[in-house]
Amino acid sequence: MSTNGVHIAAYPFLSSGHIIPLLDLLNRLLTRGLTVTVFVTTSNLPLLQPYFSAHPSSLKHLVLPSPDITAPPKKRLYAIMRALRDLHYSILLQWFRSHSSPPVAIISDLFLGWTQDLACELGVRRLVFSPSGAFSMSVALSMCRDPPENADPDQDINFQVSFPNIPDSPAFPWWQISGHYKNVEGDSDLEFFRNDLLANTVSWGMVFNSFVELERVYFTHLKKELGNDRVWAVGPVLPPENGDLQEYIVRGGVSSVPGHELMNWLDARPDNSVVYVCFGSRAVLSQRQMDVLTAALEQSGVKFVLCVRVPRKDEQQQANADHGVIPDGFEDRMEGRGFVIRGWAPQVSILSHRAVGVFVTHCGWNSVLEGIAAGVVMLTWPMGADQYSNAKLLVDELGVAIRACEGTQNIPKSADLARLLAISIDETRPERLLAKELSAAAVSAVNGGSSDTNLDEFINQLGDLGK
């Protein structure tokens, strides 16, 4: 396929859970002959290094100033979104207009809806990159158009918010609805956020880190909602399989243990016998959650790898912050049966190891896709954002996961969680058989299947823009 080096710009959101999957997608576009300029802040520039060496002539970059954010945690996302627009809009406008061969399209993160205005002003196409799935996007857009209301939000926390226009009419209790979508009159931050997300619906197209076989009915729904077929599922866009383990450790963060120590430990364990526990790059467990989890791991008798995120300095300095710590003596008692990692973990390598059969996850979309690709049984413990809809998809729609806990609201007794951990490693669980089938579908999708077909079609359309 020839694209004659069609030039596109890519603009990721700042957080690693958004930027890394977009970079993995760009790697595929570069491999197929496109030229890509990535707009990146100084702090995220190191994440591009592996790609510069792989694509020395076709990968370009423009370093943009980093926003200085002092907003409180609940307002942090809005503050970042506003600051990026205010800081970068005029710089990007000037860069495009002074470029001898400017990009024909901008592919930008779903949190950068304002780039639709930029693209219109420049006369180029804008595409949305969604690091989340089609189901959660359907729910989010529905709430942006029609913010849910609850007559007594403080008392009636289990009030059901339903979505009759979405396939299978999903419903969620009020407490699982993100504050980003709840109707607060006169809140300019919420209005900005919703308008930013709704700008995605008038973009030229949407590209999802997902695959058709995973969310078929929701892709059909979105195409109908958006009024066009320019909705491409090209995932899972996981790291290259031949990637050096050390490279991904550098890429993802800092771990408290060397990668080879962890792999040697897993090598010594039987197939599908280890439970991997990780809550992503953002969630920090409360002390109650940590106590229940560690007690359950101890009582269950299962072998496990436990990854614990270390709070950032600004998080540690928050007044009344509840950051759970591993109880004294736990690691000593679990020596040989448990492996504890503080900080970042090489998750893709862990999940794809033959010894790992179960994944206790917060249901962030990257983790969901990595769990699906690995064919492991998932125990769901969503914490917020799109994680409740992702958990619902895994448990109720796909049957590859078991509901374990929900945020800080539904935390089981440690004995009940211990029982769940113990039964989850059973080789005959129906979830395990379905997980293996879904894993095969994910592998097929990116090896000549639906995602490759979608990617080819997407690239063809980009090629047409360059003519």
N, C-alpha and C positions, 0 to 999 in steps of 0.2 A: 504494500500500500504506500503510495507516494503522497506526501503532504507538502512537498517542496519547502520544507522548513518553515511552515506557517508559524507566525509569532503570536503567542498568547501571553497574557500577564496572569499571575496567580497571587492572591492576597489572602494568606491564612489569618485566622484569629490567633491571639497570643498564646493561649494555653496549649500545653503539649498534646492533650487529647484531641485537639482540633488540628494542630499543625502537622503532626506526624502522619495521620492517614492521608492528608492532602499531599504531602511530600511523596508518599508511596504511590499515589495516583499519578503525580507528575513524573515519577520515574518511568511509569508505563508509557506516558505520552512522549517523553524524551526518547525512549527506546524505539518508538514508532516514527521518529523523524521530526517531531515538532521542535520549535525553539521556544523556550519558556524563560520569562523574567519573573523572578519571585520578589515580591515586596516584603521585606523582613526587617524586624527591629534588631538592634545590636545584640540583645540578650539571646535571641533565637538563631543568630547567624551560625553558631557551631552545629546546629542540627542539619544544616545544608552541606557540611563538609563531605560526607560520604558520597553525595550526589555530584559535587563538583569534580571529584576524581573520576567518577564513572562517565560523566558527560561534560568534558572540559570545554567544548566549543559551543554546545547548544543550550547550556544552562547559564543564565545571567542572573544578576540580582541588583536590587536597589535598596540600600540601607536607609531606613526611615527612623526618625527620633522615637524613643520610647516614652509613653505617657508617664507622668508622675502622679500616681493615684493615692489619695489620702482618705478616700471615702470609707465609711463603716462597712463591715462585711455584707450586710443586706443590700447596700447600694453599690457595691463594688462593680458588678457586671455592667450596670447602666453607666457608671462613671467611665469605665474602660471604653465602652462602645461610643460614648459621646466624645471622649478625648481623642480616640483614633480618628474620628471624622474631623474634629476641629484641627488636629495636628497635621493630618495627612492629605486632606482634600486638595488644598491649593498646591501642595508639592507635587501630587500625582497629576493634577491638571497641567502644570507647567512641564513636567517630565514628558508626558504624552505629546504635548504640542511642540516640544523642541526635538523630539526623537526623529531620526532620519527614516526609520522604518518601524513605526509604532505597532503595538499588538492589535490584532483584529478583534480580540475579545478579552474580557476580564473574567476569570473564575475566582469567586471570592466566597468566604465562609458565610453561612446562614446568619451569623450575628453581625454581618457587615452589609445589611440591606441598603444602607445609604449609598453604596457604590453603584446602585441602580441609577441614581441621579447623576453621578459622575459619568457613567457610561453613556447616558442620554446626552449629556452636555458635550461629550467627545464624539458622539456618533458611532460608538462601537457596541457590540453585544455584551451583555453581562450574564454570566451563568452562576447559579448558586451551587456551592459544594456543601452537601450535608454530611457531617460526620455521624449523624443519627439516622435512624431508619424511617421508612415511609409511614409506618403506623404512628410513631410518636410525632412526626411532622404533621400528619393529618389531624391529630388531637390538638397540637399547638396552634395550628392555623385556625381551627374551629374556635378555640378560646380567644384568639386575637380578634376575630371577627365579632364574636358574641361572648364577651367576658362572663364567666359563670357568677351567679349571685346566690347568696344564702341569707335568708331573713334573720337567722340567729347564728352567725358564724362562731361565736365564742362557746355556745352551749351545744349546738347541733353539729359536732365535728364529723359525724358519720353521714351527714346529709349527702345523698347520692347525686353526683353530677353525671348526666348521661349524654351520649353523643349519638342520637338516632340517625344522623345523616352519614355516619361512618359505618362501613360493613361490620356486621355482628353487633351493632349498637353497644359499644363498650360503655362502662360506667365506673366511676371512681369515687370513693368517699372524699368529702371536702378536705380532710386533713392531708390527702395525697396530692391535692392541687397546688402547684407552685404559686407562691405569692406574686410572681411575674404576671399572672393571668387573672388574678382576682380583681373584681371591680372596685376600685377606690376612686371616687369622684375627685377630679381636680389634681390628681397626682401626675405631674408633668413627666416624671421618670418612667412611669408605667406607660404613659401615652407614647413617649419616644420609643420605648422597647417594642410595643405592639406595632407601631407604624413601621419600624425598622424590619420586623419580621414579615409584615404584610407586603413590604416592598419586594420580597422574594417572589410573591405570586405573580408579579408583572415582569419578572426577568425573562430573558429569552429561553432559558432552559434550566433544568435542575439535574445535578449529578449526585447519586447516592452511593455511599459506601455500604452497599447491601446487595442482595441478589434476588432475582425474580422468584425463585422457588421458595424463598423464605417469607416473602411478603406480597405474593402475587395480587391478592384482592386489593391491597392498599395502594399498589402502584396503579392499578386500573382506576381506583377511586381518585387518586391525585391527578391523573391525566384528564379525567372528567372535570374535576374542580378547576384545573388550570386552563382547560379549554384547548390543550394541544398535546402532542405526543412527544414533545422534547423533554422527556423524563427518563433518565438513563440510570439503570442499576448496574454498577461496574465492579462490585465487591465480591468477596472480601479483599480489600487492598492491604494485605498483610506484608510484612517485610520480606524481601527476597529470601527464598529457602536456603540459598547458599551463603547467606550473610554470616560474617564472622561474629561469634557470640560476644567477643570483647567489644566489637564495634557497637553493638546494640546496648551494651552496658554503658558505654560512654554516651551514646545517643540519648538514652532514656533517663539517666540520672545516676546518683551515687548509691551504691549498696554497701551494707555493713560487712558483707562476706564476698570473697573472690568467687567468680562464677564456676571455676573448676571444682571448688570444694562442694558446692551445691550439687553439681552434676555427678560427682563421685558418690555423694550420699544417695542420690536417686538411683544411680546405677546398681547399688547394692540392695535395692528393694524390689519385691515381686511386681509383676504387671498389674496395673489398675488397683494397686493397694494403697496409694497415697492420696490424701485429701489436700488440695491446695487452697489456701484461704487468703484472699486479697480484696481490698475495697477501693482499688484505684489510686489515682495520683492526687485526689483532692480530699476524700472523706477521712476524718479522724474519728475513731470510735469514742463514745463517752465511757466513763469508768464502768457504768452498769453494763453497757454492751460488752466491754472488754472482759469483765468478770464472768458474765454468762458464757461468752465464747470460750475463754480459756478453761473454765470449769467443764464445759461440755466436751472439749477436746480431750481433757484429762480423763473424764468418766467414760468416754466412748471406746477407748482402747485402739482407735485408728492411728495409723501413721500419718503425719501431716507436715506440710510446709506452711508456716504462718508468716505473712508479710505485713509489717506494721509501719504505717506512714509516720514519719517524724514531723511534728508541726513546725511551720516556718516561724521565724523569730517574731514577726508581727502577730501571728496567731497566739504564740505563747504569752505575749504581753497583754492580750485582751483581758479585761476585767471579767471575773467569774467564768473564764473559759473552762470547759469540762473536757479535758483531753485524757483519755484512758491510758493507763500504763500497765504493762504486763505485771501481774502479781509477783511478789518476792518468792523465790524458790521454784517457780513454775518451770523455768528452763532446766534447772538441775534435775527436777523430777522427771522431765520429759526427755532427758538425754538419750539419744539412740532412737527414740520413737518420733521426736519432733525436731524440726529444723526452723529456727527463727531468723528472719531477715528484717533488719530495720532500714527503712529507706526504700529505694527503688529495687524492683526485682525483674530479671529477664523473663517476663511472663510468657512470651511466645515459646521460648525454649523449654520452660517448665511444663506448660500445658501439653506440648507435643512429645514429652518424654513418656515412654511406654509405662513407667511406674505410676503415673498420675491418672487417676480414674474419675476424680470428683473435683469440682471447682465451687467453693463458696464465694459468691460474687455479689457486688453492689449493683450489678446489671447496667453499668455504663456501656454504651454501645460498642466501643472498641473491645472491651472484655467479653461482651456477648459474642461478637464475631470470632474472637480468638478461641473462646470455649467451643463454639459450634464447629469451627475448622478442625479443632483437636478431637472432636467426638466424645467429649467427657460429659458426664451427668452434672448438671448445675444445681446448686442449692441457692435460691434467690434471697438476697437481703438488700432490697433497694433502700436508698437513703434520701432521694429527692430528685428534682429535675425530671428528665424523661425516663428515669430508672423504674418507676412504677408501671408505666406503659410497656417498657421492655420486659419486665418480669411477667406481666400479664400475657404478653405474646409467647414467652418461653413456656410458661406453665399451662395456660388455658388453651392456647391456639396450637402450639407445636408439640406439647407433651414431652419435652426434652429436659424439663427441670422440675424440681420439687420446691414448693414454697416453704422457706425456713423462718424468716423474720421479716418485719417491715419497719424500717426506720427506728425511731425511738418509741413508736406507738405500740407495736405488736412485737414484744420481745418474749420468747417462750422461756419456760423454766429450763435451767441448764440440763436437767435430766431428760427433758423432751427433745432438746436439741441434740444431746448425746445419742439418743436412740435414732434420730434422723441421720446423723453422721454415720452411725454403725450400719444402718440398712442401705445407705446410699452406695456403698462400695460393692454391694451384691451384684455379681455378674449377670444375674437373670432379671434384674429390674427392667420393666418395660421402657423406662426413660432411657436406659443405656442402649437398647436396640434402636429406638427412634433417633437417639443422638448420633449413632454410627451412620444411619441412613442420611440424616441431614448433613453430616460431615462429608459424606461421599458427594452429595448434591453441591455443597460449597466448593469442593475441589474441582468437580466437573465444570461448574459455572465459569471458573477462571482458567480452565484448560480446554478451550475450544467450545465451551457451552454458552449459556445465555449472557453472562457478563462480558465475555470476549466479543460476542456479537454486538452487544450494546456499545462496548468501547469502540469497535470498528465503525459503527454507525455514527457515534458521537464525533470521532475524528474526521470522518467523511464530511460531516456537516461543518466542522471547523475549517476543513480544506476548502469548502465552497465559499466560506466567508473571505478567504484569502485570495480569491480569484478576482 
